[in-house]
Every structure is written in C-alpha cells, then in structure tokens.
Amino acid sequence: MGTSSSDETLFFTRTGANDPEFNLRSETSLVLRRNAKDTLFASVVETHGFFDESTEVCHGTTGKFNAVNVIGFSADASVVEIIGDDLSLLVMVNNSADVTEQTETSVEFGGTTYRWTGYFAVEAKR
C-alpha cells in the first residue's frame, strides 16, 4: 500500500528485456517516476495471516490498513498518517542529522501544528 499523486508516471517493468538468450530470471516490478526537487514516498508493509497446517485453513489473511497519507514533509520533519479499520497512526519524524532524544520538534503542515520530542513520535487514534 502506498500513496501517490497525479503528476507521476507508473512503469510496469521486467528484467531481461534485452536478453535475446533469456538467460536472466524474469522478474516484474513497478517503477514510480516523479519530476520534482524533493519528494517523500510513504508505504506500509503489513504482515498478516497464518496457515494452520493441522486444519489447512488460513486465518487473518486480510490487511488492517487501507490508506497512507503524506500530511507534509520538509528538511526539518515528515508527518505521515496511516489509516486502518480499527486504528489510525500518525507518524512524525525529525529529518535533522543532529537530532537527539531531547530535541523538541514543531512543524506546521496544512494549518495544523505537530509537536514531539526525540527522533520520532507515533500517535494512535482509535
């Protein structure tokens, strides 16, 4: 799961395109291209589900998160919202190279001020 905007181009790619003998392993992928000075890509990798070998049944096979929104980013900080069925997370990261556990960060994106202390903060909303 990830987020993108309309000013991007999505390429479907495959290795071995110029391999006339087909010696390379064929692997597909997606490449997201954006013409921008700065950008932030945010995504969620969610592990879920398990297979019960004794009953041959899969449990919990659907993900719990359904949206990732980049609230804002700058040289100072990044704020990302991850929205789920029963839980939403607000992830705030200080992007400074000299950040410490005592660093107080305050940034404004979209008219809302976000404040935390340390390298990052995660706020959960139910």
CNS distance restraints for C-alpha pairs under 8 A (distance, minus, plus):
assign (resid   1 and name CA) (resid  43 and name CA) 5.64 0.50 0.50
assign (resid   1 and name CA) (resid  44 and name CA) 5.64 0.50 0.50
assign (resid   1 and name CA) (resid  45 and name CA) 7.12 0.50 0.50
assign (resid   1 and name CA) (resid  66 and name CA) 7.38 0.50 0.50
assign (resid   1 and name CA) (resid  67 and name CA) 7.14 0.50 0.50
assign (resid   1 and name CA) (resid  68 and name CA) 7.25 0.50 0.50
assign (resid   2 and name CA) (resid  41 and name CA) 7.66 0.50 0.50
assign (resid   2 and name CA) (resid  42 and name CA) 5.95 0.50 0.50
assign (resid   2 and name CA) (resid  43 and name CA) 4.25 0.50 0.50
assign (resid   2 and name CA) (resid  44 and name CA) 6.58 0.50 0.50
assign (resid   2 and name CA) (resid  67 and name CA) 7.29 0.50 0.50
assign (resid   2 and name CA) (resid  68 and name CA) 5.82 0.50 0.50
assign (resid   3 and name CA) (resid  41 and name CA) 7.20 0.50 0.50
assign (resid   3 and name CA) (resid  42 and name CA) 6.49 0.50 0.50
assign (resid   3 and name CA) (resid  43 and name CA) 6.90 0.50 0.50
assign (resid   3 and name CA) (resid  67 and name CA) 7.64 0.50 0.50
assign (resid   3 and name CA) (resid  68 and name CA) 5.77 0.50 0.50
assign (resid   3 and name CA) (resid  69 and name CA) 6.34 0.50 0.50
assign (resid   3 and name CA) (resid  70 and name CA) 7.53 0.50 0.50
assign (resid   4 and name CA) (resid   8 and name CA) 7.31 0.50 0.50
assign (resid   4 and name CA) (resid  41 and name CA) 7.72 0.50 0.50
assign (resid   7 and name CA) (resid  34 and name CA) 6.68 0.50 0.50
assign (resid   7 and name CA) (resid  35 and name CA) 7.85 0.50 0.50
assign (resid   8 and name CA) (resid  32 and name CA) 6.75 0.50 0.50
assign (resid   8 and name CA) (resid  33 and name CA) 5.63 0.50 0.50
assign (resid   8 and name CA) (resid  34 and name CA) 4.76 0.50 0.50
assign (resid   8 and name CA) (resid  35 and name CA) 7.48 0.50 0.50
assign (resid   9 and name CA) (resid  32 and name CA) 5.86 0.50 0.50
assign (resid   9 and name CA) (resid  33 and name CA) 5.20 0.50 0.50
assign (resid   9 and name CA) (resid  34 and name CA) 6.61 0.50 0.50
assign (resid  10 and name CA) (resid  30 and name CA) 6.81 0.50 0.50
assign (resid  10 and name CA) (resid  31 and name CA) 5.80 0.50 0.50
assign (resid  10 and name CA) (resid  32 and name CA) 4.69 0.50 0.50
assign (resid  10 and name CA) (resid  33 and name CA) 6.38 0.50 0.50
assign (resid  11 and name CA) (resid  30 and name CA) 5.65 0.50 0.50
assign (resid  11 and name CA) (resid  31 and name CA) 5.03 0.50 0.50
assign (resid  11 and name CA) (resid  32 and name CA) 6.38 0.50 0.50
assign (resid  11 and name CA) (resid  33 and name CA) 7.83 0.50 0.50
assign (resid  12 and name CA) (resid  28 and name CA) 7.27 0.50 0.50
assign (resid  12 and name CA) (resid  29 and name CA) 6.03 0.50 0.50
assign (resid  12 and name CA) (resid  30 and name CA) 4.87 0.50 0.50
assign (resid  12 and name CA) (resid  31 and name CA) 6.59 0.50 0.50
assign (resid  13 and name CA) (resid  28 and name CA) 5.56 0.50 0.50
assign (resid  13 and name CA) (resid  29 and name CA) 5.22 0.50 0.50
assign (resid  13 and name CA) (resid  30 and name CA) 6.01 0.50 0.50
assign (resid  13 and name CA) (resid  31 and name CA) 7.20 0.50 0.50
assign (resid  14 and name CA) (resid  26 and name CA) 6.45 0.50 0.50
assign (resid  14 and name CA) (resid  27 and name CA) 5.41 0.50 0.50
assign (resid  14 and name CA) (resid  28 and name CA) 4.31 0.50 0.50
assign (resid  14 and name CA) (resid  29 and name CA) 6.27 0.50 0.50
assign (resid  15 and name CA) (resid  24 and name CA) 7.20 0.50 0.50
assign (resid  15 and name CA) (resid  25 and name CA) 7.20 0.50 0.50
assign (resid  15 and name CA) (resid  26 and name CA) 5.46 0.50 0.50
assign (resid  15 and name CA) (resid  27 and name CA) 5.45 0.50 0.50
assign (resid  15 and name CA) (resid  28 and name CA) 6.67 0.50 0.50
assign (resid  16 and name CA) (resid  22 and name CA) 6.63 0.50 0.50
assign (resid  16 and name CA) (resid  23 and name CA) 7.68 0.50 0.50
assign (resid  16 and name CA) (resid  24 and name CA) 5.50 0.50 0.50
assign (resid  16 and name CA) (resid  25 and name CA) 7.11 0.50 0.50
assign (resid  16 and name CA) (resid  26 and name CA) 6.18 0.50 0.50
assign (resid  19 and name CA) (resid  23 and name CA) 6.71 0.50 0.50
assign (resid  19 and name CA) (resid  24 and name CA) 7.04 0.50 0.50
assign (resid  40 and name CA) (resid  70 and name CA) 7.71 0.50 0.50
assign (resid  40 and name CA) (resid  73 and name CA) 7.11 0.50 0.50
assign (resid  42 and name CA) (resid  68 and name CA) 6.97 0.50 0.50
assign (resid  42 and name CA) (resid  69 and name CA) 7.77 0.50 0.50
assign (resid  42 and name CA) (resid  70 and name CA) 6.90 0.50 0.50
assign (resid  42 and name CA) (resid  80 and name CA) 7.42 0.50 0.50
assign (resid  43 and name CA) (resid  68 and name CA) 6.61 0.50 0.50
assign (resid  44 and name CA) (resid  68 and name CA) 7.47 0.50 0.50
assign (resid  46 and name CA) (resid  63 and name CA) 6.78 0.50 0.50
assign (resid  46 and name CA) (resid  65 and name CA) 7.94 0.50 0.50
assign (resid  47 and name CA) (resid  63 and name CA) 7.86 0.50 0.50
assign (resid  48 and name CA) (resid  60 and name CA) 6.29 0.50 0.50
assign (resid  48 and name CA) (resid  61 and name CA) 5.91 0.50 0.50
assign (resid  48 and name CA) (resid  62 and name CA) 6.95 0.50 0.50
assign (resid  48 and name CA) (resid  63 and name CA) 6.39 0.50 0.50
assign (resid  49 and name CA) (resid  58 and name CA) 6.72 0.50 0.50
assign (resid  49 and name CA) (resid  59 and name CA) 5.31 0.50 0.50
assign (resid  49 and name CA) (resid  60 and name CA) 4.20 0.50 0.50
assign (resid  49 and name CA) (resid  61 and name CA) 4.31 0.50 0.50
assign (resid  49 and name CA) (resid  62 and name CA) 7.20 0.50 0.50
assign (resid  50 and name CA) (resid  58 and name CA) 5.71 0.50 0.50
assign (resid  50 and name CA) (resid  59 and name CA) 5.51 0.50 0.50
assign (resid  50 and name CA) (resid  60 and name CA) 6.74 0.50 0.50
assign (resid  50 and name CA) (resid  61 and name CA) 7.21 0.50 0.50
assign (resid  51 and name CA) (resid  56 and name CA) 6.76 0.50 0.50
assign (resid  51 and name CA) (resid  57 and name CA) 5.87 0.50 0.50
assign (resid  51 and name CA) (resid  58 and name CA) 4.45 0.50 0.50
assign (resid  51 and name CA) (resid  59 and name CA) 6.40 0.50 0.50
assign (resid  52 and name CA) (resid  56 and name CA) 5.42 0.50 0.50
assign (resid  52 and name CA) (resid  57 and name CA) 5.41 0.50 0.50
assign (resid  52 and name CA) (resid  58 and name CA) 6.21 0.50 0.50
assign (resid  52 and name CA) (resid  59 and name CA) 7.58 0.50 0.50
assign (resid  53 and name CA) (resid  57 and name CA) 7.08 0.50 0.50
assign (resid  64 and name CA) (resid  84 and name CA) 5.44 0.50 0.50
assign (resid  64 and name CA) (resid  85 and name CA) 5.69 0.50 0.50
assign (resid  64 and name CA) (resid  86 and name CA) 7.66 0.50 0.50
assign (resid  65 and name CA) (resid  82 and name CA) 7.05 0.50 0.50
assign (resid  65 and name CA) (resid  83 and name CA) 5.71 0.50 0.50
assign (resid  65 and name CA) (resid  84 and name CA) 3.78 0.50 0.50
assign (resid  65 and name CA) (resid  85 and name CA) 6.21 0.50 0.50
assign (resid  66 and name CA) (resid  82 and name CA) 7.89 0.50 0.50
assign (resid  66 and name CA) (resid  83 and name CA) 6.00 0.50 0.50
assign (resid  66 and name CA) (resid  84 and name CA) 5.45 0.50 0.50
assign (resid  66 and name CA) (resid  85 and name CA) 7.27 0.50 0.50
assign (resid  67 and name CA) (resid  82 and name CA) 5.91 0.50 0.50
assign (resid  67 and name CA) (resid  83 and name CA) 5.08 0.50 0.50
assign (resid  67 and name CA) (resid  84 and name CA) 6.95 0.50 0.50
assign (resid  68 and name CA) (resid  80 and name CA) 7.16 0.50 0.50
assign (resid  68 and name CA) (resid  81 and name CA) 5.83 0.50 0.50
assign (resid  68 and name CA) (resid  82 and name CA) 4.65 0.50 0.50
assign (resid  68 and name CA) (resid  83 and name CA) 6.32 0.50 0.50
assign (resid  69 and name CA) (resid  80 and name CA) 5.77 0.50 0.50
assign (resid  69 and name CA) (resid  81 and name CA) 5.07 0.50 0.50
assign (resid  69 and name CA) (resid  82 and name CA) 6.45 0.50 0.50
assign (resid  70 and name CA) (resid  79 and name CA) 6.38 0.50 0.50
assign (resid  70 and name CA) (resid  80 and name CA) 4.54 0.50 0.50
assign (resid  70 and name CA) (resid  81 and name CA) 6.34 0.50 0.50
assign (resid  71 and name CA) (resid  78 and name CA) 7.82 0.50 0.50
assign (resid  71 and name CA) (resid  79 and name CA) 5.40 0.50 0.50
assign (resid  71 and name CA) (resid  80 and name CA) 5.33 0.50 0.50
assign (resid  71 and name CA) (resid  81 and name CA) 6.63 0.50 0.50
assign (resid  71 and name CA) (resid 109 and name CA) 6.68 0.50 0.50
assign (resid  71 and name CA) (resid 110 and name CA) 7.63 0.50 0.50
assign (resid  72 and name CA) (resid  78 and name CA) 5.87 0.50 0.50
assign (resid  72 and name CA) (resid  79 and name CA) 5.45 0.50 0.50
assign (resid  72 and name CA) (resid  80 and name CA) 7.11 0.50 0.50
assign (resid  72 and name CA) (resid 109 and name CA) 5.58 0.50 0.50
assign (resid  72 and name CA) (resid 110 and name CA) 7.78 0.50 0.50
assign (resid  73 and name CA) (resid  77 and name CA) 5.67 0.50 0.50
assign (resid  73 and name CA) (resid  78 and name CA) 4.11 0.50 0.50
assign (resid  73 and name CA) (resid  79 and name CA) 6.26 0.50 0.50
assign (resid  73 and name CA) (resid 109 and name CA) 7.94 0.50 0.50
assign (resid  74 and name CA) (resid  78 and name CA) 6.32 0.50 0.50
assign (resid  74 and name CA) (resid  95 and name CA) 7.96 0.50 0.50
assign (resid  75 and name CA) (resid  95 and name CA) 6.15 0.50 0.50
assign (resid  75 and name CA) (resid  96 and name CA) 7.09 0.50 0.50
assign (resid  76 and name CA) (resid  94 and name CA) 6.07 0.50 0.50
assign (resid  76 and name CA) (resid  95 and name CA) 5.16 0.50 0.50
assign (resid  76 and name CA) (resid  96 and name CA) 5.74 0.50 0.50
assign (resid  76 and name CA) (resid 107 and name CA) 7.78 0.50 0.50
assign (resid  77 and name CA) (resid  92 and name CA) 7.20 0.50 0.50
assign (resid  77 and name CA) (resid  93 and name CA) 5.52 0.50 0.50
assign (resid  77 and name CA) (resid  94 and name CA) 4.41 0.50 0.50
assign (resid  77 and name CA) (resid  95 and name CA) 4.82 0.50 0.50
assign (resid  77 and name CA) (resid  96 and name CA) 7.37 0.50 0.50
assign (resid  77 and name CA) (resid 105 and name CA) 7.97 0.50 0.50
assign (resid  77 and name CA) (resid 107 and name CA) 7.02 0.50 0.50
assign (resid  78 and name CA) (resid  92 and name CA) 5.77 0.50 0.50
assign (resid  78 and name CA) (resid  93 and name CA) 5.23 0.50 0.50
assign (resid  78 and name CA) (resid  94 and name CA) 6.62 0.50 0.50
assign (resid  78 and name CA) (resid  95 and name CA) 6.95 0.50 0.50
assign (resid  79 and name CA) (resid  90 and name CA) 7.07 0.50 0.50
assign (resid  79 and name CA) (resid  91 and name CA) 5.72 0.50 0.50
assign (resid  79 and name CA) (resid  92 and name CA) 4.49 0.50 0.50
assign (resid  79 and name CA) (resid  93 and name CA) 6.50 0.50 0.50
assign (resid  80 and name CA) (resid  90 and name CA) 5.88 0.50 0.50
assign (resid  80 and name CA) (resid  91 and name CA) 5.19 0.50 0.50
assign (resid  80 and name CA) (resid  92 and name CA) 6.52 0.50 0.50
assign (resid  81 and name CA) (resid  88 and name CA) 7.21 0.50 0.50
assign (resid  81 and name CA) (resid  89 and name CA) 5.75 0.50 0.50
assign (resid  81 and name CA) (resid  90 and name CA) 4.57 0.50 0.50
assign (resid  81 and name CA) (resid  91 and name CA) 6.24 0.50 0.50
assign (resid  82 and name CA) (resid  88 and name CA) 5.59 0.50 0.50
assign (resid  82 and name CA) (resid  89 and name CA) 5.03 0.50 0.50
assign (resid  82 and name CA) (resid  90 and name CA) 6.38 0.50 0.50
assign (resid  82 and name CA) (resid  91 and name CA) 7.76 0.50 0.50
assign (resid  83 and name CA) (resid  87 and name CA) 6.64 0.50 0.50
assign (resid  83 and name CA) (resid  88 and name CA) 4.35 0.50 0.50
assign (resid  83 and name CA) (resid  89 and name CA) 6.43 0.50 0.50
assign (resid  84 and name CA) (resid  88 and name CA) 5.28 0.50 0.50
assign (resid  86 and name CA) (resid 126 and name CA) 6.06 0.50 0.50
assign (resid  87 and name CA) (resid 124 and name CA) 6.81 0.50 0.50
assign (resid  87 and name CA) (resid 125 and name CA) 5.84 0.50 0.50
assign (resid  87 and name CA) (resid 126 and name CA) 4.81 0.50 0.50
assign (resid  88 and name CA) (resid 124 and name CA) 5.80 0.50 0.50
assign (resid  88 and name CA) (resid 125 and name CA) 5.10 0.50 0.50
assign (resid  88 and name CA) (resid 126 and name CA) 6.35 0.50 0.50
assign (resid  89 and name CA) (resid 122 and name CA) 6.52 0.50 0.50
assign (resid  89 and name CA) (resid 123 and name CA) 5.62 0.50 0.50
assign (resid  89 and name CA) (resid 124 and name CA) 4.64 0.50 0.50
assign (resid  89 and name CA) (resid 125 and name CA) 6.24 0.50 0.50
assign (resid  90 and name CA) (resid 122 and name CA) 5.52 0.50 0.50
assign (resid  90 and name CA) (resid 123 and name CA) 5.02 0.50 0.50
assign (resid  90 and name CA) (resid 124 and name CA) 6.47 0.50 0.50
assign (resid  91 and name CA) (resid 120 and name CA) 7.36 0.50 0.50
assign (resid  91 and name CA) (resid 121 and name CA) 5.98 0.50 0.50
assign (resid  91 and name CA) (resid 122 and name CA) 4.62 0.50 0.50
assign (resid  91 and name CA) (resid 123 and name CA) 6.68 0.50 0.50
assign (resid  92 and name CA) (resid 114 and name CA) 7.95 0.50 0.50
assign (resid  92 and name CA) (resid 116 and name CA) 7.85 0.50 0.50
assign (resid  92 and name CA) (resid 120 and name CA) 5.41 0.50 0.50
assign (resid  92 and name CA) (resid 121 and name CA) 5.19 0.50 0.50
assign (resid  92 and name CA) (resid 122 and name CA) 6.31 0.50 0.50
assign (resid  93 and name CA) (resid 119 and name CA) 6.19 0.50 0.50
assign (resid  93 and name CA) (resid 120 and name CA) 4.26 0.50 0.50
assign (resid  93 and name CA) (resid 121 and name CA) 6.63 0.50 0.50
assign (resid  94 and name CA) (resid  99 and name CA) 7.02 0.50 0.50
assign (resid  94 and name CA) (resid 105 and name CA) 6.92 0.50 0.50
assign (resid  94 and name CA) (resid 118 and name CA) 7.69 0.50 0.50
assign (resid  94 and name CA) (resid 119 and name CA) 5.50 0.50 0.50
assign (resid  94 and name CA) (resid 120 and name CA) 5.92 0.50 0.50
assign (resid  95 and name CA) (resid  99 and name CA) 7.82 0.50 0.50
assign (resid  99 and name CA) (resid 103 and name CA) 5.85 0.50 0.50
assign (resid  99 and name CA) (resid 118 and name CA) 7.08 0.50 0.50
assign (resid  99 and name CA) (resid 119 and name CA) 6.20 0.50 0.50
assign (resid 100 and name CA) (resid 118 and name CA) 5.81 0.50 0.50
assign (resid 100 and name CA) (resid 119 and name CA) 6.31 0.50 0.50
assign (resid 101 and name CA) (resid 117 and name CA) 6.86 0.50 0.50
assign (resid 101 and name CA) (resid 118 and name CA) 4.03 0.50 0.50
assign (resid 101 and name CA) (resid 119 and name CA) 6.07 0.50 0.50
assign (resid 102 and name CA) (resid 117 and name CA) 5.99 0.50 0.50
assign (resid 102 and name CA) (resid 118 and name CA) 5.30 0.50 0.50
assign (resid 103 and name CA) (resid 117 and name CA) 5.45 0.50 0.50
assign (resid 103 and name CA) (resid 118 and name CA) 5.05 0.50 0.50
assign (resid 103 and name CA) (resid 119 and name CA) 7.37 0.50 0.50
assign (resid 104 and name CA) (resid 115 and name CA) 7.33 0.50 0.50
assign (resid 104 and name CA) (resid 116 and name CA) 5.91 0.50 0.50
assign (resid 104 and name CA) (resid 117 and name CA) 4.38 0.50 0.50
assign (resid 104 and name CA) (resid 118 and name CA) 6.43 0.50 0.50
assign (resid 105 and name CA) (resid 114 and name CA) 7.88 0.50 0.50
assign (resid 105 and name CA) (resid 115 and name CA) 5.49 0.50 0.50
assign (resid 105 and name CA) (resid 116 and name CA) 5.41 0.50 0.50
assign (resid 105 and name CA) (resid 117 and name CA) 6.04 0.50 0.50
assign (resid 105 and name CA) (resid 118 and name CA) 7.69 0.50 0.50
assign (resid 106 and name CA) (resid 113 and name CA) 6.71 0.50 0.50
assign (resid 106 and name CA) (resid 114 and name CA) 5.59 0.50 0.50
assign (resid 106 and name CA) (resid 115 and name CA) 4.43 0.50 0.50
assign (resid 106 and name CA) (resid 116 and name CA) 6.82 0.50 0.50
assign (resid 107 and name CA) (resid 113 and name CA) 5.60 0.50 0.50
assign (resid 107 and name CA) (resid 114 and name CA) 5.38 0.50 0.50
assign (resid 107 and name CA) (resid 115 and name CA) 6.71 0.50 0.50
assign (resid 108 and name CA) (resid 112 and name CA) 5.41 0.50 0.50
assign (resid 108 and name CA) (resid 113 and name CA) 4.27 0.50 0.50
assign (resid 108 and name CA) (resid 114 and name CA) 6.14 0.50 0.50
assign (resid 109 and name CA) (resid 113 and name CA) 6.61 0.50 0.50
assign (resid 109 and name CA) (resid 114 and name CA) 7.92 0.50 0.50
assign (resid 116 and name CA) (resid 120 and name CA) 7.30 0.50 0.50
assign (resid 116 and name CA) (resid 121 and name CA) 6.29 0.50 0.50
assign (resid 117 and name CA) (resid 121 and name CA) 7.47 0.50 0.50
